[in-house]
Amino acid sequence: MRLFIIFVFMKHLILLIFIPLTSFGQSVDQEENKLSALRVSDNFSKPYRVLKTTISDKSLFQQYYNDTNFTLDYVIRYHFYTSIDLNSEKNQLISMDGTKFNLSSKNAVDITDEVISLVSKMYFGEKEFKEFKELKKN
């Protein structure tokens, strides 16, 4: 009987240790697939946009945007208040008000251009786009 109680105790102890470790591993994997927005807005309940992309390699967003010293991910995340969710099922931009825009672009450069074009037509995005254009000029 004593051995049985020890066995049951050890089984529960192993489960208590093992389950949190596997959960931690999953959350780390999810965090590796997300590039957080570098700025947020107070204008909506969701303070940033979300770019969901099928691209899984974040280094593809490390290319420089056009003739600037800014990387693609920096432009998206900082200038246009957008997080990037890598390895998603489809390429989609979700605005701060929750509107979803399916993207036709497949590579990081074209996706960035498409995101900027869409955001520039949004109410708050128009201001962000004008500020970005001015910055690019200087």
C-alpha positions in Angstrom: 0.0 0.0 0.0 2.8 2.3 0.9 4.5 1.8 -2.5 1.2 2.5 -4.2 0.8 5.9 -2.4 4.4 6.8 -3.3 3.8 5.8 -6.9 0.7 8.0 -7.1 2.4 10.9 -5.4 5.4 10.6 -7.9 3.0 10.4 -10.8 1.3 13.6 -9.8 4.5 15.3 -9.0 5.9 14.5 -12.5 2.7 15.8 -14.1 2.8 19.0 -12.1 6.4 19.6 -13.3 5.9 18.4 -16.9 2.7 20.2 -17.9 3.9 23.8 -17.1 7.2 23.0 -19.0 5.3 22.0 -22.1 3.0 25.0 -21.9 6.0 27.3 -21.5 7.6 25.8 -24.6 4.4 26.4 -26.6 4.2 30.1 -25.5 7.8 30.6 -26.4 7.1 29.2 -29.9 4.2 31.5 -30.3 6.2 34.5 -29.2 8.9 33.7 -31.7 6.3 34.0 -34.4 5.2 37.5 -33.4 6.9 40.8 -33.9 5.2 43.3 -31.6 4.1 46.7 -32.7 6.8 49.3 -31.7 4.2 52.0 -31.1 0.6 52.0 -30.1 -2.3 54.4 -30.4 -4.9 55.5 -27.9 -7.6 56.0 -30.5 -9.1 52.5 -30.5 -9.6 49.7 -27.9 -7.0 47.7 -29.9 -4.0 50.1 -30.0 -2.3 48.6 -33.0 -3.0 46.8 -36.3 -2.0 43.2 -36.9 -0.3 41.9 -40.1 -0.8 38.2 -40.4 1.6 36.7 -42.9 2.3 33.2 -44.3 6.0 34.2 -44.2 7.7 32.3 -41.4 11.3 33.7 -41.7 11.4 37.1 -39.9 14.7 37.8 -41.5 12.8 38.5 -44.7 11.5 41.6 -43.1 15.0 42.8 -42.3 15.5 44.1 -45.8 15.7 47.9 -46.2 12.6 49.6 -47.4 13.1 51.4 -50.7 15.8 54.0 -50.4 15.6 54.4 -46.6 17.7 53.2 -43.7 14.6 51.5 -42.2 13.9 47.8 -42.4 10.6 46.5 -43.6 9.6 45.3 -40.2 10.6 48.7 -38.6 8.4 50.6 -41.1 5.4 48.4 -40.5 5.9 48.1 -36.7 6.9 51.6 -35.8 5.6 54.0 -38.5 2.3 52.2 -39.1 1.5 50.8 -35.5 1.4 47.2 -36.7 2.5 44.0 -35.1 3.5 41.1 -37.4 2.3 37.5 -36.9 4.5 35.2 -38.8 3.6 31.7 -40.1 -0.1 32.5 -40.3 -2.6 30.7 -42.6 -3.0 33.7 -44.9 -1.7 37.2 -45.6 -4.1 39.6 -43.9 -4.1 43.0 -42.3 -6.4 43.6 -39.3 -7.1 47.3 -38.6 -7.5 48.8 -35.2 -11.3 48.6 -35.5 -11.1 44.9 -36.4 -11.7 45.2 -40.2 -9.9 42.5 -42.0 -8.2 43.0 -45.4 -6.9 40.0 -47.3 -3.6 40.7 -49.0 -2.7 39.5 -52.5 1.1 40.0 -52.0 3.3 37.0 -51.2 6.8 38.4 -50.5 7.9 40.7 -47.6 8.6 43.8 -49.9 5.2 43.6 -51.7 3.4 42.9 -48.4 5.0 46.0 -46.9 3.9 48.1 -49.8 0.4 46.7 -49.7 0.1 47.3 -46.0 1.3 50.9 -46.4 -1.1 51.5 -49.2 -4.1 50.1 -47.2 -3.1 52.0 -44.0 -2.7 55.3 -45.9 -6.4 55.1 -46.9 -7.5 54.7 -43.3 -8.6 57.6 -41.1 -5.7 57.6 -38.7 -3.4 55.8 -41.1 -3.5 58.8 -43.5 -1.7 60.9 -40.9 0.8 58.2 -40.3 1.5 57.9 -44.0 2.0 61.7 -44.4 4.4 61.7 -41.5 6.3 58.8 -43.0 6.4 60.4 -46.4 7.9 63.6 -44.9 10.4 61.6 -43.0 11.5 59.8 -46.2 12.0 63.1 -47.9 14.5 64.2 -45.3 
